[in-house]
Amino acid sequence: MDVSLIISNILNPPILFFFLGMTAIFVKSDLEIPAPVPKLFSLYLLFAIGFKGGVELIKSGVTQDVVLTLLAAMLMACFVPIYTFFILKLKLDIYDAAAIAATYGSISAVTFITASAFLSELGVDFDGYMVAALALMESPAIIVGLILVNLFTADGKRDFVWSEVLKEAFLNSSVFLLIGSLLIGILTGEHGWKVLEPFTQGLFYGILTFFLLDMGLVAARRIKDLQKTGVFLISFAILIPILNAGIGLLIAKFIGMPQGDALLFAVLCASASYIAVPAAMRLTVPEANPSLYVSTALAVTFPFNIIVGIPLYLYGIELLWR
């Protein structure tokens, strides 16, 4: 593997600011970002990437490649929580296994956005419709996780309020804004892009950098929770993303994705949700321990993916597509 890829990724300003945030916690600095600001920046990033994806999607049209990519995304969103559940069940109870499996079946939008920025820095093209894959992979894992709980608990008759489950899965703020921005991008097309480009493009990297500074602060605070997870879960949080990315790359190669799209698809398969799924699991599976599924996703998998995973998956693409 070309180590220069990892070095160039680490030396990107967003990644360096992520490290700065972690360092602030380790040295006990009083650096703190007021709570409403990261939420605002998170919504901005979802809006910007969704809107750009809609504009690009209307340019390319709904082709066979688009349909195959979206079907592959939904397949992985359902497959990952099923197989990881049975691995986790070897060491954990049903509730924790299902919650963590759902977390790893869903995606991290920020990891996807960081990978997009990485490709842009390298000058590698990717298609805007990959944002639609991002939107489709957010929610199915929540549904699959709850079905697994229902099937494997002792009585098998847990009473979920499915209307609340579906609302949390499909109408939570991140999914709603992402899909809404995608649709508005489709409706307004190139004209809408020209109007909003100073806002959606000019500010994008600065806000991503500031957001990753906050993510570094949050991830470092979560590291202490890893003491509760043990070696098994820490290993799971690193090895399963690599395995999922490998499966994603094989699917991408099979259906003929270009290299930029293949990297984004691998990143989607490898990432884990630390916002939407934890919120849904707290609501519907209160027996599961949040410190397990949040800390593994946020303090292990997220840093691993943005620092090492993205260049590693690109190296896998260079081998497979050679």
C-alpha positions as CSV (number, residue, x, y, z in Angstrom):
1,M,0.0,0.0,0.0
2,D,1.2,3.5,-0.9
3,V,1.9,5.1,2.5
4,S,1.9,8.5,0.9
5,L,-1.9,8.2,0.4
6,I,-2.4,7.9,4.2
7,I,0.1,10.8,4.8
8,S,-1.6,13.0,2.3
9,N,-5.0,12.2,3.9
10,I,-3.7,13.0,7.4
11,L,-2.2,16.3,6.2
12,N,-5.6,17.5,4.9
13,P,-6.8,20.4,7.0
14,P,-10.1,18.7,8.1
15,I,-8.2,15.7,9.4
16,L,-5.6,17.8,11.1
17,F,-8.4,19.7,12.9
18,F,-9.9,16.4,13.9
19,F,-6.6,15.6,15.6
20,L,-6.5,19.0,17.1
21,G,-9.9,18.4,18.7
22,M,-8.8,15.1,20.2
23,T,-5.5,16.7,21.4
24,A,-7.5,19.3,23.2
25,I,-9.3,16.7,25.3
26,F,-6.1,14.7,26.0
27,V,-4.2,17.8,27.3
28,K,-7.3,19.0,29.2
29,S,-7.7,22.2,27.3
30,D,-11.0,24.1,27.9
31,L,-11.7,24.3,24.2
32,E,-15.4,23.8,23.7
33,I,-17.8,24.4,20.9
34,P,-21.3,25.6,21.9
35,A,-23.8,22.8,21.4
36,P,-26.0,24.5,18.7
37,V,-23.0,25.2,16.4
38,P,-22.1,21.5,15.5
39,K,-25.8,20.8,14.9
40,L,-26.0,23.7,12.5
41,F,-22.9,22.7,10.7
42,S,-24.1,19.1,10.5
43,L,-27.3,20.3,8.9
44,Y,-25.4,22.5,6.5
45,L,-23.2,19.6,5.3
46,L,-26.2,17.4,4.7
47,F,-27.9,20.2,2.9
48,A,-24.9,21.0,0.7
49,I,-24.1,17.4,-0.2
50,G,-27.7,16.5,-0.8
51,F,-28.4,19.5,-3.0
52,K,-25.2,18.9,-5.1
53,G,-26.2,15.3,-5.5
54,G,-29.6,16.2,-6.8
55,V,-28.1,18.6,-9.4
56,E,-25.7,15.9,-10.5
57,L,-28.4,13.2,-10.6
58,I,-30.6,15.3,-12.9
59,K,-27.6,15.7,-15.2
60,S,-26.8,12.0,-15.4
61,G,-30.5,10.8,-15.4
62,V,-31.8,7.6,-14.0
63,T,-29.6,5.1,-15.9
64,Q,-29.0,1.4,-15.4
65,D,-25.8,2.2,-13.5
66,V,-27.8,4.4,-11.1
67,V,-30.4,1.7,-10.5
68,L,-27.8,-1.0,-9.9
69,T,-25.9,1.2,-7.5
70,L,-29.0,2.0,-5.4
71,L,-30.1,-1.6,-5.3
72,A,-26.6,-2.6,-4.2
73,A,-26.7,0.1,-1.4
74,M,-30.1,-1.2,-0.1
75,L,-28.8,-4.8,-0.2
76,M,-25.8,-3.9,1.9
77,A,-27.9,-1.9,4.3
78,C,-30.0,-5.0,5.0
79,F,-27.2,-7.6,4.8
80,V,-24.6,-6.1,7.1
81,P,-26.9,-5.9,10.2
82,I,-28.0,-9.5,9.7
83,Y,-24.6,-11.1,9.5
84,T,-22.9,-8.9,12.1
85,F,-25.8,-9.7,14.5
86,F,-24.8,-13.3,14.6
87,I,-21.2,-12.5,15.2
88,L,-22.0,-10.1,18.0
89,K,-24.4,-12.6,19.6
90,L,-21.5,-14.9,20.4
91,K,-20.4,-12.4,23.1
92,L,-23.3,-10.1,23.7
93,D,-27.0,-10.3,24.6
94,I,-29.7,-10.0,22.0
95,Y,-30.3,-6.3,22.7
96,D,-26.7,-5.1,22.5
97,A,-26.0,-7.3,19.5
98,A,-29.0,-6.0,17.6
99,A,-28.3,-2.3,18.4
100,I,-24.6,-2.6,17.4
101,A,-25.5,-4.5,14.2
102,A,-28.0,-1.8,13.2
103,T,-25.4,0.8,13.9
104,Y,-22.9,-0.9,11.5
105,G,-25.6,-1.6,8.9
106,S,-26.3,2.2,8.7
107,I,-23.9,4.9,7.6
108,S,-22.0,7.9,8.7
109,A,-22.7,10.9,6.4
110,V,-19.7,12.8,7.7
111,T,-17.4,9.9,6.7
112,F,-19.0,10.0,3.2
113,I,-18.5,13.7,3.0
114,T,-14.8,13.4,4.1
115,A,-14.3,10.7,1.5
116,S,-15.8,13.1,-1.1
117,A,-13.4,15.8,-0.1
118,F,-10.5,13.3,-0.3
119,L,-11.5,12.4,-3.9
120,S,-11.8,16.1,-4.8
121,E,-8.3,16.7,-3.5
122,L,-6.9,13.9,-5.6
123,G,-8.9,15.1,-8.7
124,V,-10.8,11.8,-8.9
125,D,-14.3,12.2,-10.3
126,F,-17.4,10.7,-8.7
127,D,-21.1,10.8,-9.5
128,G,-23.6,12.9,-7.6
129,Y,-26.1,10.1,-7.5
130,M,-24.0,8.4,-4.8
131,V,-25.8,10.8,-2.4
132,A,-29.0,8.9,-3.2
133,A,-27.2,5.7,-2.1
134,L,-26.2,7.5,1.1
135,A,-29.9,8.5,1.7
136,L,-31.2,5.0,1.1
137,M,-28.7,3.3,3.4
138,E,-29.5,5.4,6.5
139,S,-32.8,3.8,7.6
140,P,-33.1,0.1,6.6
141,A,-30.7,-1.1,9.2
142,I,-32.9,0.3,12.0
143,I,-35.8,-1.8,10.7
144,V,-33.7,-4.9,10.4
145,G,-32.3,-4.4,13.9
146,L,-35.7,-4.2,15.4
147,I,-36.9,-7.3,13.5
148,L,-33.9,-9.2,14.8
149,V,-34.8,-8.2,18.4
150,N,-38.4,-9.3,17.8
151,L,-37.3,-12.7,16.4
152,F,-34.7,-13.6,19.0
153,T,-36.0,-12.3,22.3
154,A,-37.4,-15.0,24.6
155,D,-41.1,-14.2,24.0
156,G,-40.6,-13.0,20.5
157,K,-43.5,-10.6,20.9
158,R,-42.0,-7.2,21.7
159,D,-44.5,-4.5,21.2
160,F,-42.9,-1.8,19.0
161,V,-44.9,1.1,18.1
162,W,-44.1,0.8,14.4
163,S,-45.4,4.2,13.5
164,E,-42.8,5.7,15.9
165,V,-40.1,3.4,14.6
166,L,-40.7,4.3,10.9
167,K,-40.9,8.0,11.8
168,E,-37.6,7.8,13.6
169,A,-36.1,5.8,10.7
170,F,-37.3,7.9,7.8
171,L,-38.2,11.3,9.1
172,N,-35.3,12.0,11.5
173,S,-33.7,15.4,10.7
174,S,-30.6,14.0,8.9
175,V,-32.6,11.7,6.6
176,F,-35.3,14.2,6.0
177,L,-32.9,17.1,5.1
178,L,-30.7,14.9,3.0
179,I,-33.6,13.6,0.9
180,G,-35.3,17.0,0.7
181,S,-32.1,18.7,-0.5
182,L,-31.6,15.9,-3.0
183,L,-35.1,16.5,-4.4
184,I,-34.7,20.3,-4.5
185,G,-31.5,19.8,-6.4
186,I,-33.3,17.6,-8.9
187,L,-36.1,20.1,-9.3
188,T,-33.9,23.2,-9.7
189,G,-31.0,21.7,-11.6
190,E,-28.1,23.8,-12.9
191,H,-30.0,27.1,-12.4
192,G,-30.4,26.3,-8.7
193,W,-26.8,25.3,-8.4
194,K,-25.6,28.6,-9.9
195,V,-27.8,30.5,-7.4
196,L,-26.5,28.6,-4.3
197,E,-23.0,27.8,-5.4
198,P,-21.3,30.5,-3.2
199,F,-23.1,29.0,-0.2
200,T,-23.0,25.3,-1.0
201,Q,-19.5,25.2,-2.5
202,G,-17.5,28.2,-1.2
203,L,-18.2,27.5,2.5
204,F,-18.2,23.7,2.3
205,Y,-14.5,22.9,3.2
206,G,-14.3,25.5,5.9
207,I,-17.5,24.2,7.6
208,L,-16.4,20.5,7.2
209,T,-13.1,21.4,8.8
210,F,-14.7,23.1,11.8
211,F,-17.2,20.2,12.2
212,L,-14.4,17.7,12.3
213,L,-12.7,19.8,15.0
214,D,-15.9,19.2,17.1
215,M,-15.9,15.5,16.1
216,G,-12.4,15.2,17.4
217,L,-13.5,16.6,20.8
218,V,-16.5,14.3,20.9
219,A,-14.5,11.2,19.8
220,A,-11.8,11.8,22.5
221,R,-14.4,12.1,25.2
222,R,-15.9,8.7,24.1
223,I,-12.5,6.9,24.3
224,K,-13.0,6.3,28.1
225,D,-16.2,4.3,27.2
226,L,-14.0,1.8,25.3
227,Q,-13.0,0.4,28.6
228,K,-16.5,-1.1,28.8
229,T,-16.4,-2.6,25.4
230,G,-13.4,-4.9,25.8
231,V,-11.0,-6.3,23.1
232,F,-13.8,-8.1,21.2
233,L,-15.8,-4.9,20.4
234,I,-12.7,-2.8,19.6
235,S,-11.5,-5.5,17.2
236,F,-15.0,-5.7,15.7
237,A,-15.1,-1.9,15.2
238,I,-11.9,-2.1,13.1
239,L,-12.2,-5.4,11.3
240,I,-15.8,-5.4,10.3
241,P,-15.6,-2.0,8.5
242,I,-12.6,-3.5,6.5
243,L,-14.6,-6.6,5.7
244,N,-17.7,-4.6,4.7
245,A,-15.6,-2.3,2.5
246,G,-14.1,-5.4,0.8
247,I,-17.6,-6.8,0.1
248,G,-18.6,-3.4,-1.2
249,L,-15.6,-3.2,-3.5
250,L,-16.4,-6.6,-4.9
251,I,-20.0,-5.6,-5.6
252,A,-18.8,-2.3,-7.1
253,K,-16.4,-4.1,-9.4
254,F,-19.1,-6.6,-10.4
255,I,-21.6,-4.0,-11.5
256,G,-19.0,-1.8,-13.1
257,M,-18.8,1.3,-10.9
258,P,-16.0,3.8,-11.7
259,Q,-13.3,4.1,-9.1
260,G,-14.5,7.3,-7.5
261,D,-18.0,5.9,-7.0
262,A,-16.5,2.6,-5.8
263,L,-14.6,4.4,-3.0
264,L,-17.7,6.2,-1.8
265,F,-19.7,3.0,-1.9
266,A,-17.0,1.2,0.1
267,V,-17.0,4.0,2.6
268,L,-20.8,3.8,3.0
269,C,-20.5,0.0,3.5
270,A,-17.7,0.5,6.1
271,S,-19.1,3.3,8.1
272,A,-21.3,3.2,11.1
273,S,-24.0,5.5,12.3
274,Y,-23.5,7.5,15.5
275,I,-26.5,9.8,15.2
276,A,-29.6,8.3,13.6
277,V,-29.4,4.7,14.7
278,P,-28.4,5.5,18.3
279,A,-31.4,7.8,18.6
280,A,-33.7,5.1,17.3
281,M,-32.2,2.4,19.4
282,R,-32.6,4.5,22.6
283,L,-36.3,4.9,21.8
284,T,-37.1,1.4,20.8
285,V,-34.5,-0.9,22.5
286,P,-33.8,0.8,25.8
287,E,-32.3,-2.5,27.1
288,A,-29.3,-2.0,24.9
289,N,-26.3,-0.2,26.4
290,P,-25.7,3.1,24.5
291,S,-22.0,3.3,25.6
292,L,-21.3,0.1,23.5
293,Y,-22.9,1.1,20.2
294,V,-22.0,4.8,20.4
295,S,-18.4,4.5,21.5
296,T,-17.5,1.8,19.0
297,A,-18.9,3.7,16.1
298,L,-17.7,7.2,17.1
299,A,-14.5,6.6,19.0
300,V,-13.1,3.7,16.9
301,T,-14.7,3.2,13.5
302,F,-15.1,6.9,12.6
303,P,-11.5,7.9,13.3
304,F,-10.2,4.7,11.7
305,N,-12.2,5.3,8.5
306,I,-11.3,8.9,8.0
307,I,-7.6,8.5,8.9
308,V,-6.7,5.0,7.6
309,G,-9.8,3.5,6.0
310,I,-10.4,5.9,3.1
311,P,-6.8,5.5,1.7
312,L,-6.9,1.8,2.4
313,Y,-10.1,1.3,0.4
314,L,-8.6,3.4,-2.4
315,Y,-5.6,1.1,-2.4
316,G,-8.0,-1.9,-2.7
317,I,-9.6,-0.2,-5.7
318,E,-6.3,0.3,-7.4
319,L,-5.6,-3.4,-7.0
320,L,-9.0,-4.6,-8.1
321,W,-9.4,-2.2,-11.0
322,R,-5.8,-2.6,-12.3
